[in-house]
């Protein structure tokens, strides 16, 4: 099997490296991509354009910011291989991708990029999910098939991130309220005594908002859409999206 990777960002490149360690050829397309991306793609074969990548790939793996997932899927409309959408999108969005790619496998990545002994969980669903999981056998990507229905893997991802990233946004918003009222130091001191486990979470939330907040905006909007699709309150995560729009996780 030959795997085409769209696109080798921090997560995508690390996942691609795991395939290379198994001897699986990984292709990427440099057209319109940055020098930074090219550096991360060292070890993959550059075929120039997404169209060329589609012609030569048996499997295409899409790992991109969630707001771009449908655009990337549409750019390869007509690809007749297995299309793995491993983006942080709501189940209805995953099903829209499947409308474009009949052989779609839905994917949801949980954890930081796989490196060394650190294992990343890749949830998969769809008719050909087991074939995709087999590609990662023996690697630091722990592929887990949850269903033969597209949307299930994305559901695992969004429900997991609804808590982890949603509560990070809530902490940042609470701190902004305390700062606006002039009681930030008192609140932090109380948390330090009563809920000391929150303090490292606050620092982690700040760091993540500074470096990844721009891409978490779309993820929070997708999570909100997932709630809304089942007539559940979606305001929590629409608010979280607003928080992650703040520069460096601080309201300007």
NORHUKA-V500888 format. One record per residue. N is the residue number from 1. PHI is phi in whole degrees, -180 to 180 (none if undefined). Layout:
N:PHI  N:PHI
//
This chain:
1:none  2:-114  3:-112  4:-98  5:-113  6:-124  7:-135  8:-80  9:-78  10:-60  11:-74  12:-59  13:-66  14:-66  15:-66  16:-61  17:-60  18:-62  19:-68  20:-61  21:-63  22:-91  23:84  24:-89  25:-65  26:-121  27:-106  28:-144  29:-122  30:-84  31:-58  32:77  33:-97  34:-84  35:-64  36:-62  37:-64  38:-60  39:-65  40:-69  41:-88  42:-57  43:102  44:-103  45:-88  46:-85  47:-107  48:91  49:-123  50:-59  51:-64  52:-66  53:-61  54:-64  55:-64  56:-100  57:-100  58:-87  59:-131  60:-113  61:-112  62:-99  63:-132  64:-148  65:-57  66:-59  67:-66  68:-100  69:-59  70:-69  71:-63  72:-64  73:-61  74:-66  75:-65  76:-112  77:-55  78:103  79:-62  80:-106  81:-91  82:-80  83:-109  84:-100  85:-96  86:-105  87:-105  88:-82  89:-119  90:-71  91:-52  92:-61  93:-68  94:-59  95:-71  96:-66  97:-62  98:-65  99:-67  100:-82  101:-122  102:-58  103:-97  104:-72  105:-115  106:-81  107:-133  108:-139  109:-98  110:-122  111:114  112:-83  113:-56  114:-71  115:-149  116:57  117:-85  118:-73  119:-104  120:-109  121:-92  122:-118  123:-83  124:-133  125:-150  126:131  127:-61  128:-111  129:-62  130:-65  131:-65  132:-71  133:-59  134:-62  135:-60  136:-101  137:-57  138:80  139:-106  140:-84  141:-99  142:-88  143:-84  144:-128  145:-84  146:-108  147:-171  148:-96  149:-106  150:-61  151:114  152:-68  153:-64  154:-64  155:-64  156:-62  157:-61  158:-69  159:-70  160:-67  161:-70  162:-57  163:-83  164:-64  165:-86  166:-63  167:-72  168:-62  169:-63  170:-63  171:-60  172:-64  173:-67  174:-62  175:-63  176:-65  177:-64  178:-62  179:-65  180:-63  181:-91  182:77  183:-122  184:-59  185:-63  186:-65  187:-65  188:-62  189:-65  190:-65  191:-60  192:-60  193:-85  194:-92  195:-136  196:-61  197:-68  198:-75  199:-61  200:-65  201:-66  202:-63  203:-63  204:-64  205:-64  206:-64  207:-63  208:-65  209:-63  210:-68  211:-98  212:-125  213:-55  214:-60  215:-91  216:-77  217:-57  218:-62  219:-66  220:-64  221:-66  222:-66  223:-63  224:-59  225:-64  226:-63  227:-64  228:-60  229:-62  230:-112  231:57  232:-103  233:-60  234:-109  235:-66  236:-53  237:-89  238:-68  239:-66  240:-61  241:-60  242:-64  243:-61  244:-74  245:-79  246:-67  247:-61  248:59  249:71  250:-128  251:-68  252:-84
//
